[in-house]
Amino acid sequence: MSATVSRRAVLASLSAFVAGAGRAGDPRVAVGLERVESGEGSLRGRRVGLVCHSASVTAGGRHAIDVLRGAGAHVARLFAPEHGLRGRAAAGEPVVGGVDAATGLPVVSLYSDAHAPTTAQLGDLDALVVDLQDAGVRFYTYVSTALLCLDPAAAAGVEVVVLDRPNPLGGEHTAGPERDPSRPFRLVSVAPGPLVHGLSLGEMLLFANRRRSSPVRVRVVPLAGWERPMTWLDTGRDWTPPSPNLRTAEAALVYPGTCLLEGTNVSEGRGTDAPFLLLGAPWLRAEEVAAAASSPGLALEPCRFAPAPGPAAPRPKHAGVECAGVRVRVTDPRAVRPWAFGLSLVSAIRRLHSRFEWLADGAVLDGLLGTDRIRRALERRDAVEDILAADRSAVERFERERSEVLLY
């Protein structure tokens, strides 16, 4: 079956479901979890493990644990990714397993010494259910966590069932470098393809599984009503933060670009009320940066802010120091190109300020991107257009290859 026929079949079969899928906020897109809630998904009577987090909820606010139990599945074990089961752990903070106080279920950490379940932890299950809201960019670790479940699931002979959710960036935009396979393992750089991949989590697991020497049984419970041009703001759904600092759909749209500042001595807004939308440093020339880094679909407004420590950001850059900076506002969601914006932003700040520095001599950014090629290009002051062009052939190859698995 061709990808086009498959996509049409999925949309046709789900049209009736979409018609009755209204929730608070009048969402036009229903997620895989809501299909299970409505009686679909074939999990009744099955013993399952569940990889989930704070955003694993329906539009009505029911958590995946309750939905699966209500649908007749026996939830035997929970697996917690970065930020923990309830989304309270700060970025990089190890997640501790144990027992979930709300449900009494055992919790296995996938963000500590281990990043994947063991075969033994899956061996008594009929299926491993994955319900994670991803951000559509390789360095957001939930896509890595999902991909790392494939090996132990294959060894245990367990089906992986993905309850699909929208890519908040949409499904058409792809951009950025591929990871360098010679670099050491990093959880922020596992997914194949370009940095911004334009796939739902279900599609990404199908894509990766097709390239395995021993494929796993992967089944996707698809979205209803989602089309590839849609960003999150087109879905009609409320945004539930999947991590403590990705608080709004607006921030998710620019995150693949503004997160590059994590590798520099410029604040990416952690410790403020708008992480990844407030950017700056005590020495930043905000008006010049705003002019130099202008980008389609975005408005950059000079501002001042002072990061403060808190549970979501215990040690933010420039804590307690007033920073000059810019506030990023999304004016046209579908026009936003976050990777190109991030390159323009870093390039402009580095060119305009002698006090700009790479953290750890560039190792932080290189680890985030899975390659040192981008940093070296910025150090040479290569034009942003040339950096983008260097990845174009690889991005186009990926777009051809991914067409085999597109569901929407």
Secondary structure, DSSP 8 states (H G I E B T S, - for coil): --HHHHHHHHHHHHHHHHHT---TT--S-B-HHHHHHTT-SS-TT-EEEEE--TT-B-TT--BHHHHHHHTT-EEEEEEE-TTTTTT-S-TT-----EE-TTT--EEEESSSS-SS--HHHHTT-SEEEE-----SBTTSHHHHHHHHTHHHHHHHT-EEEEE----TT-SS--BS----TTS---TTS-S-S-SB----HHHHHHHHHHTSSS---EEEE--BS--TT--GGGTT-----SSTT--SHHHHHHHHHHGGGGGBSSB-STTSSSTTTEEEETT--HHHHHHHT--TTEEEEEEEE----BTTBSS-TTTTS-EEEEEEEES-GGG--HHHHHHHHHHHHHHH-TT--BGGGGHHHHHHHT-SHHHHHHHTT--HHHHHHHTHHHHHHHHHHHTTT---
